[in-house]
Amino acid sequence: MFILAPITTTSNFDLPDDIAKLLVDPKTYSDRELLHSVYTWARANNPFGRAVIEGFDPFWVATKYADVSAISRDSSLFRNGDYSVVCRPKAAIDYIISVTGSPHIVKALVQFDGDEHKKMRALAQSWFMPDSLLNLDERIRRLARCCVDKLAHYEGEVIDFSRNIALYYPLHVIMDILGIPSEDEAKMLVLTQELFGGEDPELNRGKAEVASGKDVLAKNLLAVVEDFRHYFDKLTSDKRTSPRNDMATLLSNAVVNGEPISDANRLGYYIIIATAGHDTTSSSSAIAMWALSQFPDLLPRLQADAALIPQFVDEAVRFASPVSHFMRTASADTEIRGRTVHKGDWIMLCYGSANRDEDVFDKPFEFSIDRKEVHHLAFGTGPHICLGQHLAKMEMRILFEEMIPRLERVESAGELEMVASSFVGGPKHLPLRCFMR
């Protein structure tokens, strides 16, 4: 357990060096006990402290639920587009700026602000609302049944649930919605892992450790984006020639303010749907399955009352918190917890910490399907709340509606291994033995 002594004075707003460095070290995020020790210390001792780390621009760190929520809701004061929304080394951001002319490797929904964000979000929002998703129920349920059948095929054998089941189910769903041929799904999966796992030597493009002081991370990420570009340029051309009832056709012909959206904005839209549309859901699904292996009383409760499955899903999402952080940039001077935040200051919103806040969640480190008192922040909140939150919860609900009745028991067959990523992560390997009814 990582423990530091409490701060004895409030005159120094800076986080201790070892705490600050752990927050930007991807290896910290592969060790959940260490990560949550860091978060717990920060919430108790310096909940809105400043991180000053060699090789990084200084930034504030918000670890309490109230602050993360308030900053997320005030998108005019705390903006997304002014600087990187991901905490990356300065060398990486500088290199990205030198290549793209902006601090963003791609311009997606999470990088837009104000009216521009509203208009871009509105392009696809109707596709992801609950009423529209009802039309997908049977298609998603068929995919869920195939996943359960695959699990049953390996009954009693050790199976890496994360790699063999959790990764593919939401991938199939979002590729179907987007309109990507099934034969291209493997390519999309690899590119997604290279994008979100850019810091993990098992997943990144170079299959090697990435030193924080170098621009290798940025070069790898930009190469991944370029591969996405080549693929989606061809897809756009195909959809304009042969339109279908899918998201790619909509984006290929999208118009905002009477003008076609730019190629860069279209690419950003494609990438965020094709990547975030499945990666975070697979992480939460794996954590749900991990919970079934750790708490033997959970499966009988869910089998006795299927109405508890949505609460089970919601708790798995809270517990997983797959998006560890997003960054915001202050557009004017303001004050948070008695500390002056200046215009241009960078702020890290720690969702995993907010979702373990002792002032908000009773026994926050326990996996409990009886929580009803408060909404977690794993999907964010405010104008930038996750566009696909309803789809993610629906996918997980349907998967476990199909799986729970068929399971006899779930046993751990090894250690849960997490992705080494300070941005988006989750279970990389989850070895289990599943026994069916």
N, C-alpha and C positions, 0 to 999 in steps of 0.2 A: 504494500500500500504506500503510495507517495504522500509524504506529509511534510509540510513546511510550518514554521512558527508563524503565528498571526502577526499582521502588521501592527505596530504599536503607535504609529502616527499617521495622520491623514494628509500631512503636508507633501508627502511623496506620492504622486498618483501612479507612478510606474509600477508595473508588475515585476516581481523578482525575475532575474535573468533566466533562471532555470525553468520557471513556469512559462515565461514568454516563449522560450525556445521550444519547449514541448508542444506548444500550441501550433507551431508551424512545421513540426517534424512529422512527416507522414507515418513513420513507424509508431508514433504515439497512438494513432487511430487504429492500428492493428492490435493494440493491447487495451481492451476496453476497461480493464481495472485501472490501469495507469491513467487513461484519458479521463475517466470519471473522478479519479482522485484529484486531478488537476482542476476540473470543473468545480468540484465540491469545495476545494480550497478557495478558489476565486470567488464563488458565490458568498462564502462565509467571511472573507477577509478583504477582498477588493473587487466587488462585483462589476464595477465599471472602471477598470484600470487601463493604463496605456502600455502597450508592448513596444519596446525599443530594442530591435534585434539587428545585428550587423547583416547587411545584405538585403534588408527589407525596409520599405517605407514604414515609418511609425504608424501605429493604428491603435484605436481604442478597442476594448474587448467587452462586449455586453454578454453577461452570463445569466442574468436573472430574467425570469419569464416576463415580468412587467416591462422591463426595458426593451427586450427583444420585440415584444408585441407592440409597444408604443412607437418605436422607431419604424417598424414595418408598416404601421398604419399611416404614418405621416410621410407620404412619398414626395411631397413638395419640398419638405425640409431635408429629408434624407433620400438622396437620389441614387439611381442605379447606373445611369449612363455616363456620369462624369469621370469615373475612373474604373479600374477593374472590379468586377463583382466577385472575383475569386482572389483570395490572398495568395499571391505568387511572389517569388523573389523579384527584387527590383531589376535584376539583369534580364529575367524572363519578360517582364512587362516592357522594359525599354526595347527589347528586341522585337516584341509584338508591335509596338508603336512604330518602329523603324520599317516594318514590313507592311502593316495594314493602315498606318496613319491614325490608329486609335489604340486604346489599351485593351481592346477586346479581340479575341481570336476570331470571333464571328458576332454579328449583330442579331441577337435573338430577343424573344420577349423579355427576358430578364435584364436586358440592357436598355430597354426603352423607358421613357418617363412621360408623365402627363398625358395630353391628348393623343400624342403619337402612340403611346402604349395602349390606350383605350381602343383606338381604331385598329391597331394591329391585332390585339387580343380578340376583338369582335369578329375578325375574319373566321375564326374556327371555333369560337366559344359555343355556338349552338350544337356542334357535334359532340361536345363533352358534357352537356347538361343531362340531368337524370332522365327527363322525358325522352330525349333522343336515344339514350343508352338502352332504354327498354327494348328497342328494336334489335339490339345486339345480343340479347340474353341467350337465345338458343344457339347462336354461333359461338359465343364464348363458352357456353355449357358443353358443347361438343368437344371443344379444345380441352376443357377441364377433364372431361371423362377420358380422353386419350392420355392425359398426364397420369391420371389415377390408374389406368390400365397398365401404363409403362411401369409405374411404381409396383404394381402387383406382380409384374413379370419378374421383378427382382426380390420377391418376398423372401425374407430371411437372410438375404445376402447383404453385404455392405454396399451401400450406394451413396455417392456424394450427392446429396439432395440439391445442394446449391448449384453444382455444375451440370447435373443431369436432368433435373426437373425444374427448379425455380427459375433458372435462366431462360428456359425456352417457352414456358407457358405465356407469360406476358409479352414476350417477343412475338410469338405467333399472333397474338391479339392485335398489337399495335401495327404490325406489318400488314395485317388484313385491313385494318381501318385506313392506313396510309395508302395502300394500294401497291405494295411492293411484292413482286413475285416470290413465292416460297423458296425458289432456288437461290435467291439473293439474301435470305435471312442470315445465313452464316456470316456473310460479309458484313452485314449491319452489326451483328453481335461483336465481331472482332474489332471493328472501328469504334464501337461504343466503349468497349473495354480499354482500348488504347487511349480514348479521349478522357474517360473518367479515372482510369487507372494509370494515368501518366506518371505518377510517382512510384508505382509499384513495379519492381523489377520483373515480376512474373507476368505482368499484363501490359506494360508499356511497349511502345514501338521498338525501342532499342533493346528490350529484354535485359536491362542493366540498371544499376543504381544511378540515380540522377542527382548530381551535386547541386545544392541550392544556390551556390554562387555563380553557376554557369548559365548559359542561355540554351543548353541542350533541351531542357523541358519545353521551352517555347518552340524550338525547331521541330521537335517531335509532334507537338500539338498542331502546329500549322501544317505539317505534312499530312496528318490525319484529316484535317479540315479540307485540304486540297483533294484528298481521295473522295471525301463526301461530295465535294463540288463536282468532280468528274461524273460521279454516279448520278447525282440529282439533276445535273444539266441534261443528261440523256433521258432520265425519267420525265422531266418537264417536256421535252420535245415529244416523247411518246404519248404523254397524256393530252397534249394539245392536238395531236393527230388522231388519237383514239381515246376520247374522254370516257371516263367511267364514273360511277357513283362512289368516289373515294376522295380522301383528303388531298392526295397528290394532284388530282384533277382540279380541285378547288384552288390550291396554291399555284398551280401552273397558270391559272387565268385570273388570279386575285387582283382586285382593283381597290385602291384607297384614294379618296378625294378625287375620283374621276380619272385617276392615272394608274396604270399597272404598277404593282410594287416592284422595287428594284431587285436585281438579281441577288444582291447581297442580303437583302431582307428576306427574300424567298429562301435562300440557302439557310439562313439562321432559323427560320421557321421549320424547315425540313429537319434540320439537325436536332432541334430541341424536342420535337415530337418523336423522331426516330430513336433518340437515345434516352432522354428522361422519361419517355413514355413506357419504357419497360424496365430499365435498370433498377430504379428505386423500388418498383413493385416486386421485382424478384428478390431484392434484399429483405423487404418486409415479409414476404412469403416464407423465406428461409428462416427468419427469426421466429415466425409463428410455428414452424415445424420443430425448430429447436426447443421451443417452449413445451410442445407436446412430449418431447423426449426427456425433458427435465422435471416435469411436474405430472406424475402419473394420474393424479386425480382430475386433471384437466380434461382428458379425452372422455371419460364417462360422463362428466357434466355436460359437455357439448353434445354427446350422443343422446342424453336424456332430454335435452332442451335445445333444439336447433336455433331457437330465437336468440340464443346467446352468441351465435357465430359472428354477427356484426360487431359485438363488443369485443370479442376475441380478436377480430381483424384490427379494430381500432387500437387496441392495446399493443398489438404486434407492431403497428406503424409507429406508435409513440416510443416503444422500447427500441426499435431499430433506428429511428431518426436518420434515414439514409443520407440526407443532405446535412452535412456537419455544419456548414456555415454559408452565408452570403455576406458580401461587403456592401456597405452603403457609404456615400460621401456627403458630408454636410454642405448644404447650399448657402448657409448663413451661420453666424455665431449663435450659439444656444447654450443651454445649461442642462446637464444630466447628473443627477445625484450630487449637486453642488460643485460640479466640475465644468469648467468652460470648454466647450467644444467649438473650435474655430471653423470658419468657412474653409472648405477644402479638406478638413480632417477626414480620415478614413476610419470606418467602424466595422468591426467583425461582429456579426450576429450569430451566437452559438446556440443552434437549435437543440442539439443534444443535451446541452446544459440546462436550457430553459425547460425542457421536458423532464428534467429530474429535480426541478426546483422544489425544495422542501416546504416553501411557503404556499405552494399551489397544489402539489400532489401529495396525498397521504401515502406514506411508505413508498416513495418514488422509485426505489430500486427493486421493488417486488413486481413480478408480472401478475397483474390482477385484472380479471375480466369483469370486475364489478364496479369499475370507475364510471361515474356518470356526471361528476360534479363540474368538470371543466374540459374545454377543448385543448388538445395538445397543439403544438406548433410545428409538427413535422411537415405539414403542407404549407407552412408559412401562414401569413394572415395579411389583411389589407388588400390593396389593389393588385399586388403581385402574388396573391395566393395561388397555389398550383392549379393550372388550367385542367389538369387531368385527375384531380383528386377523386371525383365521383367514379371515374372509370377504374382507377386503382382499387378503390374499396369494393367496387362491384366485382372486379376480376378475382380478388382474394376471397370475397364472400362466396362466389360461385365455386371456386376451387375447393374450398373447405366444406361447402354443402355437399359436394360430390365425394370428397375424400373421407370426411369424418365417419359416415355410416359404415364405410368399408374397412376401416382400420380396427385391428384387434389391439395392437399396442405399437409404440414407437420407442426404440432404444438407441441411445447414443453408442456410436462405434468408434469414437475418436474425438479429438479436440476440434472445436469450432475455430476456424481460422479466418481472420478478417482481412479485407483489402487494406493495404497501406496507402491511404489517401486522405489528405486533410480536407478535401472538398466533398466528394460524393463517394460513399463506400458502403460496405456491408459484408455479409459472409462470402468468403472466397471458396472455402471448402467446409462442408458440413456432412461428415460421415455418419450414416444412420443405418439401422436395421429396422425394416417395417414388416409387420405381420398383419395379414388381412383376415377378415371374417369370411 
